[in-house]
Amino acid sequence: MISEAFAQTTELAAPAGDISFFALFLGAHIVVKIVMLGLIAASVWCWAIIIDKQLLFTRTRRQMNRFENVFWSGQSLEDLYQTLVNRANTSMAALFVAAMREWKRSHEGKKPAIASLQQRIDRVMDVTISREMERLENRLLVLATVGSAAPFVGLFGTVWGIMTSFQAIAASKNTNLTVVAPGIAEALFATALGLVAAIPAVIAYNKYSAEATRLSSRMEGFADEFSAILSRQIDERTQG
């Protein structure tokens, strides 16, 4: 049954001797075609994620550099806060706004809540860093999954294709190379598609994971520095 379906599909879909990629796809068994289409879809999805992450990390680095230049330029914290408070902030700017908002809330009213202000500010910045890292690392798991699973999915397509090829060869009782080669090529094409999907996904996952770690370290470093600045001001107001 499988060998007859394979032979009929090959005869109808691709001319004899045609081993172009499109012909290999048309001549493949239906299961192998599904595997190929799945791998092509996964590859397109991965490239969409790669492009999106490249733009995101580039934009985030620029925003960090721009904010650090402004922050260390000597501008007052209050003026900088008023400039950023009504914007959609990310990375270091989001850390700064979250900490300043907690600072201002703690000084509202007749009795400022300064006793545990330092701990609250540190906690707010930790939560903000976690949210920013979640934003940066979003969909990286897809790259890791495709990178690890795609070669095995392609191998499954190859095994299935070779199995149906040998069944067709046994049914036709012809082992001539011109008969064997197209079926084997169709099967191996699935493995090639698996590698095409997996290799960029693995490289991109490693690259962006390392980049996310570096950006996290920058944000944590800024949080420590800004926390020290606010801590000095808290001590001055407490002693005063």
Beta strands, then each sheet from edge to edge (+ up, - down):
end
